[in-house]
Amino acid sequence: MLDSTSKTADKTPLKKSKKQLAADGGKWQRRLGFAGLCLAVVMSSAVFSLLAPFYPDVAANNGLSESTIGFIFAIFALMVMLVSPYLGVKMGDIGSRKMMLYGLALLSISTVAFSVLESIDPVHSTTFLVASIVLRVLQGIGAAGSETASYALAAQLYPDELSYAVGVMETMCVAFVRWGIVFTAL
């Protein structure tokens, strides 16, 4: 026969309830989603400085001046600054997840296309210049879309801890982008 202590022990569930499993799964799902957001912000920000180790030499070989090379680097940040407010308004129509995907896709495609610029013959320096500017503008638009959506998605994941979430995202961005420059130069 069962005594009173074993009855109480039998009443405690060995398995977690559906509610507890959903809460635990939701916590891990949020963490995984946040890690993805951090990775997206790191990658879109890394494109800003990804060209630093090799592009100035390639551009100089194609006849571009140092000031023109500086302009090509700066146009990325200019596009992010100009396009982000517009994309923030349009995010309500598009949706933050779609904007994140579209931004990352545009950023990826234009970055891969940028790597092909080295194959342009130095005789065609105007083509090289125009292609560099167009691709850098597209990179800036893609980065603006993915970064704007990242912060909106972070607000959805952590509405009560948004300042902490943004702080973590920005810290990771700065840390990995700076280390990325070191590793790309090696």
N, C-alpha and C positions, 0 to 999 in steps of 0.2 A: 504494500500500500504506500501511497504517497503521503508524506507528511506536509505540514504547512509551508516549510521552507522550500521544498521542491515544487510545490504548486506555484509559488510566486516566481520561482526560477523558470518554470515552464511557460509562464505568461509573458515573460520578456521575449520580444521577437529576436530570433537569431539573424533574420534577414532585415535589411532596411526597407522601410515602406516606400511606396512609389513616390510619395512626396519628398522623402529624404533623398532618394536617388535622383530625382529631377533637380533638387536643389544642388546636390553635389555635381551633377553633370552640367548644370547651368554655370556653376562656378568655374569649372574647367573649360567649358566652352567659351566663357568670357575671357579667361586667361589666354586661351589659344587665339581667340580673335584679336586680343590686344597685342599679342606677340606678332601676329600678322600685320597689324597696323604699324607697329614699331619698325618692322622690316620694310614695309612699303615706304615709310617716311625716310628711313635710312637710305634706301636705294634711290628714291627720287632726289634726295639731297646730294647723294654721292655723284650724280651726273654733273652737278655744278662744278665739281673739281676733278672729275675723272679725266678730263682732257689735259690737265696741267703738265703731266710728265712728257707727253709726246706731241701734242698739237702745235705748240709754238715752233718746233723745228720743221714740222711738215708744212706749216703755213709759210714760214720764211723761205723754204725751198720753192714754194709756189709764188713767191714775190710779194707777199703781204708784209706791210710794215708792222712795227710793234704796236702802234696805236690802233691799227685795224684789228690786230689779234686781240688786244684788250677790249675793243668794242664787241667782238664776237663772244668773248667770255662774259661780258657785262650784259649782253642782250638776254641771256637766260634769266637772270635775276629781274631784269626789267619786265620781261613777259610775265613772270610769276607775279610780280607786284601789280601789273595792269590787269591781268586776266582773273586773278583770284576773286576779287569782289563780284565780277560778273558771274563767274561759275558758282559762287556762293548763293546768288539769287536764283540761278537756274537749277540748283540742286533740288529744290522743291519739286520741279517738274520731272527731272531726270531720275532722281533718287540717289542717295549717297553711295550705295553699293555699285550701281551702274557707273556712276561718275568715277569711282575708284578704279574700276576695271577699265573703263575707256581711257582714263588718264595714264594708267600703267601701260596699257597697250600702245598708246601713242608715244609715250616716253621710251618704251623698249624698241619699237620699230625705228624711231628716229635715231636712237643711239646706235643701233646696229647699222643703219644707213650711214651714220657719221663715220663709222670705222672704214667704210669703203672710199671715203674721200681721198685717202692716200694714193689710190690708184689713178686719180685724175692726173693727166700729163701736165707738167709745169708750164707748158706752152699755153694752156687754157686757164690762166690765173683768174680771169673774170668768172668762168664757170665754177672754179673752186671757191671763190669768194661768195658768189650767190648761193651755191649749195650749202656752204658753211653757215651762212646767215639763216637761210630757210630752215635747215635742220635744227639749228640752235633755237630758233623761234618755236618750232614744233616741240622740242624738248622742254622748253619753258612752259608751254601750254599744257603738255602732259603732266609735268611736275605740279603745276598749279591745280589741275584737276585732282590728282591723287592726294596731294597734301591737304587741300581744302576738304575733300571727302574724309580723309583720315581723322581730322579733328572733329568733324560732325559725327563720325562713327564712334569715336572715343567718348563723345558726349552721350551717345546712346548707350554705350556699354557701362560707363561709370558716371551717371548723372550727379551722384553725391560726392564723388572724388575726382572731379574733372581737373582741378588744378594739379593734383598729384599725377594723374594720367598724362597730362600735357607736359609736365615737368620731366617725367620719365622718357616720354617720346623725344623731347628736345635734347635731353642729355645723351640718349643713345645716338641720336642723329649726329650731334657734334663729335662725340667720341669716335664713332665708327667712320665718319667722313674724314676726320683728321688722320686716323690710322690707315684709312684706305689710300690716302695720298702717299704715305710712306711705303705701303706694300706695292702700289702700282709703280713706284719709282725703282723698285728693286729689280 
